[in-house]
Amino acid sequence: MVIIIGAGPIGLATGIQLKRKGIPFKIIERGCLVNSLFHYPTNMTFFSTSDRLEIGDIPFISHGSKPTRSEALEYYRRAAEHYQLPINLYESVLGIDGIDGNFTVTTDKETYIAQKVVVASGFYGTANKMNVPGEDLPKVKHYYDEPHPYAWQNVLVIGAGNSGVDVALECFRSNAKVTMAIKYGEIKKSVKYWVKPDIENRIKFGDVAAYFNSEVKEIREKEVVLATPEGEVTIENDFVLAMTGYHPNYDLMNTLGIELTDDEKCMPIHKEDTLETNRNGIYVAGVVCGGMDTSKLFIENSRVHADQIAEHIAKSLK
């Protein structure tokens, strides 16, 4: 049997490919199905077209030119149901003992014997922290769902990527007083092309306040201190929405004995053709392969990992 850790799109795709080859498997997910996508903003629209998010040759038809979060959740539920994938939700992997061909996988609910293990845990489950005083206050959010709770509130949005821009615009249009703290000198060039002019105009006309080349220095109950090129600035604040990005579950990879590159990318070391890591019989799949370089891999360009891994497992089990 093969244990797949993570029921995201690539974990599901890997399960589908293994099923097509007649290889028994089980998918273990610490949250809900496609947990990372579920925690995307409620009104989010994907950058990719729906056909590039497809798995298992199941058509993904969306109502618009770009699919929405809710459409994606429905699509991946349908894919899992169609292939009757064996998935255990709300179960966390604690460790893996043994060697290639004879692993013991321990979770918080059960113990499994597996010949191979695939880690498809994504990166969205662990937020990048700012490590500043006050970051643990209840008003600080590293995940954003919808703008309604922030109406008529002083909201600081940290970050100027797609997430930060979407959050700032949605909150502004829900009557929040929005300020952005942007580490760089401009809105990121990678922001969706149909959104970037909107936020730039909102900043230009003063609808959204923005501090460029600035970072948060301290968060207090009713205010935030920013370090700006002109010196420290203290602003009134009710909520901090920290869209500072995310990173893979390194605690899990350390527990599993997966080695990482010693550079800033902290990528799990693996073979490019088979995705097998330094620990024989354990593979990595999907965006987790990019480590801290979270702009390298997406659903659309890592779907091929499912084919590579399933093919290698099929050959090795023979």
N, C-alpha and C positions, 0 to 999 in steps of 0.2 A: 504493500500500500504506500501511497505518497501522501504526505501531509502538506497542504498549502496554507501558509499563514497570511491571511488577508483576503477579504471578500470584496475587494475593489474590482474595477473592470479587468485588470490584468490577471488578478487571481482567478476571476471567473473564466476568463479566456483560456488560462492554463488548464483549468478543470475541464473545459469543453474539449480541448485537444487531447487530454489524457483519456477522456471517455471515448472519444473517437478511435483511440488506439486500444481500447479494452483494458486499460490500466486502472485498477481501483484506487480511489483517492478520497480524501475528506478535506474540506475547506474549514479553517478555524478563524473566526473573526472576533476581535475583542469588543466591537460595537455592533451597530446595525449593518445591514447589507449596504454596500458601497458607502461606508461610514464617512469617508472624506467628502464625497459629493453631498451627502446629507447635511454636512456642516457648512457648505457653501452658503453665501447670502441667499435669502429666499427668492429674491427677484433677479438672480444672476442669469446672464446669457453667456453661453460659451463663445469663445473666439473661433472655434472650429465649426465646420459644417457637420451635420448629423452623420453623414456617411463615413466620416473619418473617426467616429466614435463607435462604430459597429463592431460586434464580436460574434463569432459563431455563425457567420453568414445570415444573420437575422437583420432584416431591413430596419433602419431607424428613421421613421418619418416624423418630421417636426412641422409645426404649423407655420413657422417663419423661416427665414433664410439661415438663422442661427438657432440651435436648440436651447431650451431653457433648462434650469435645474430640475424642475418638476417633471419635464419630459424625459430627462435622463434617468431619474429615479424610476419612473415607470418602465422605461426601456430595459434597464438592467434587471428589474424584477421579472419582467417578461422573459428575458433570456435565461435567467436562473430556473424559472418554472418550466420553460420549454425543454431544457436539457435535464430537468430533475436533478440538479446538482446537490450533492450531500453537503450541507452547510450547517455548521454549529455557530450560532451567533451569541454574543455576549459571553465569550469564553476567551481567556487570555493564556497565551503560552508562557510558561515560567522557565523552561529550560529543555535542553536536548542532550542526552547522553548517548554513548555508543559510537559506532563507526558506520561508514558507508555500507548500506545493505542491512543494517541492524541497529536502527536508532530507537531510543525510547524518548518519546515526546511527552513532557509533563505539562499539564495545564492546571488552572485553578478548579477544574471540574473532573478531569479524567486523565488517564495515562494511555498512550497509544504506542504501538510498535509500527515503525515505518521503515521502508527500504530507502526512501529518498525524502527530502524536505525542500520545499520552495518557499522563500521569503518574499512575499509581494505586499509588504506592509505600508508602502507609500511613504509620504513625508508630512502629510497634512495633520497628523495626530499630535505633533509636538511643536509648540510655538517658540519662536526666537524671542528670548527675553531681552529687555533693555538693561536690566540690572541697575536700576536707579531706585533711590528711596521712594517709597509709596507705591511701587508697582503692584504690591499685593493688596491694595485697597479694593473693596468691592466695586467701585466705579470704573475700574480698569478692565477692559475687555480685549482679549486677543482673538476672539471670534465674533463675527457680526452676523445677525440674522435678518433684521428688517429695521426700517427707520422710525416707525411709529413711537417707540419708547423714548425717543430723543427729541420729540417736538417741544419747541420753546425752551430747550436746554442749551447751555454752553458746552459745545462738543469740540474736543481736540482730536483730530484724525492724524495719526502718525504714519507717514509713508506716502509715496507718490507713484506707486505701481498701479496695476489694474484694480487691485482690491481697495487700496486707499482712495483712488479717484472715484470708484463706484460708490463707496461709503460716503465720501464727502458730498457728492452730488445728490444722492438719495436723501441724506439727512437735511441738506439745504432745502430741497423741495418739499420736505415735511416740516418746514418752519423751525428747524434748529439753527442756532447761531454757530456756524462752523468756522473753525480755524485749523489750518494744516501746518504741521511741523515736518519739513522736508529736508532730509539729510544732504541732498545735492542741490545744484544750482538751477534745476529745471524739472519739469514733469518728465518722467521716464519716457524715452522714445518708444518703448515696447507697449505703451498703453494703447488699447484698442483704437484704431484710427477714427472710428465714428464717435468716440468719447473724448479723445484728447482735446480737440478744439473747444468743446463745451466747458471743460474745467479751466482751460486757459482763459477763456472769456469771462468765466465767473470770477476768477482771480483778478483779471484786468479791470473789471468794472466794480470790484469791491464787494461782490456778493459773498465771496468766500475769502477770508483773510488767509494769507500764506506767509510763513517764515521760511525762506530758503537758506540752505547751508546751515541749518539749525538742528539742534537735538534737545531732547528732554533732559533736564538736569535733576528735577525733583517734582514729585506729584504730592499734592496736599489735598485735604478734604474738600476745599472750595476753590483751589487755584492750582496752577501748574507753572513751574519755573523753566523757561527755555534758555538755552545758551545759543545766542545768535552772533553774527559777525559784529554787531553793534554793541554787544554786551548782554548781560542777563535781562530777560523780560519776564515779568510775572503777569499772567492773565487769569481772569475768572474762569472757573471750570466746574462742570457738573459730571461729565463723563469723558473718559479717555478711550478711544477706539484705536488700539495699537495694531495696525496692519503691517507688522514688522517681518512677516514671512514665517516660514516653518522649516523644520528639518526632520530627517529620518529618525526613527526610534533607535538611537545609538545604544541605549541601555540593553535593548533586546539583542542587537547584533554583538555587543560585547559578551552578553550572556551565552550566546550561541557560538562564540569563538570565531566570528567572522572578522578578518583583519581589514583595516582601513588604510587608504593612502595617507601618507604623512604630510600632505599639503593642505591648503585651505579648503579644498573641495571635500576632503574626508569621504571619499568614495569607497564603498565596499570593494575589495580586490576580487576580481572575477575574470574568467576567460571570456573574451568577446564573442566567440562563436557558440559556446555552450551555456554561458552565464553561471557556470559552476564556480564556487568560491574556493578559498584556500582549504576549507574543510570539505574533503571529498564527499559527494553525495548531497551537499547542501547548495542550493541555487538561489540567486537573487533575480527578481523580475520586476519590470515596470520602473516607475520614477525613482524608486529607492536606489537604483543603480547609479544615479547621478550625484548622490550625496548632497552636499550643500549647494551644488550647482543646480538649483531647482528650475532653471529656465532651459535646461538641456533636453529633458525628456518629458513627454506628455502622453496621454492615452494613445493619440494617433500614431506616434512614432515608436512606441514601445509594445504595441500589440504583437509584433513579430517575436517578442521574447517567448510568448506562449508556444509558438511553433518550434523555436529552437530548443527550448527545454524539454518539451514532450518528445521530440525526435531523439534527443540525447538519452533521455531516460529509457525510452523504448529500446534503443540499441544496447544500452548497458545492462538492462534486465534480461536480454536474450543470452 
